[in-house]
Amino acid sequence: MDASANDNMVAPEDACPLCGERDADRLVWQDDQRVECQMCGTVYEPGRRDHERRE
């Protein structure tokens, strides 16, 4: 992976807790605290390990 691809990655502790997605373009902020992963539908608060899955 080249350096420019790494620039768009979130820190490992902020990655999706279910699928591990780290690409900032696939992690969409829902409000001031929650992020939705576009790969698996998980809604989570970065840095926390409990999460909910969108059905």
KADA-V384459 format. One record per backbone hydrogen bond with DSSP energy under -0.5 kcal/mol. CO is the residue of the C=O (numbers start at 1). NH is the residue of the N-H. If there is no record, write none. Layout:
co=CO nh=NH
co=CO nh=NH
This chain:
co=2 nh=5
co=2 nh=6
co=3 nh=7
co=5 nh=8
co=6 nh=9
co=8 nh=24
co=11 nh=14
co=12 nh=15
co=13 nh=47
co=16 nh=20
co=21 nh=16
co=22 nh=10
co=23 nh=26
co=24 nh=27
co=26 nh=28
co=26 nh=38
co=27 nh=29
co=28 nh=36
co=34 nh=30
co=34 nh=31
co=35 nh=44
co=36 nh=28
co=36 nh=38
co=37 nh=41
co=41 nh=54
co=42 nh=37
co=43 nh=52
co=44 nh=35
co=44 nh=46
co=45 nh=48
co=50 nh=45
co=52 nh=43
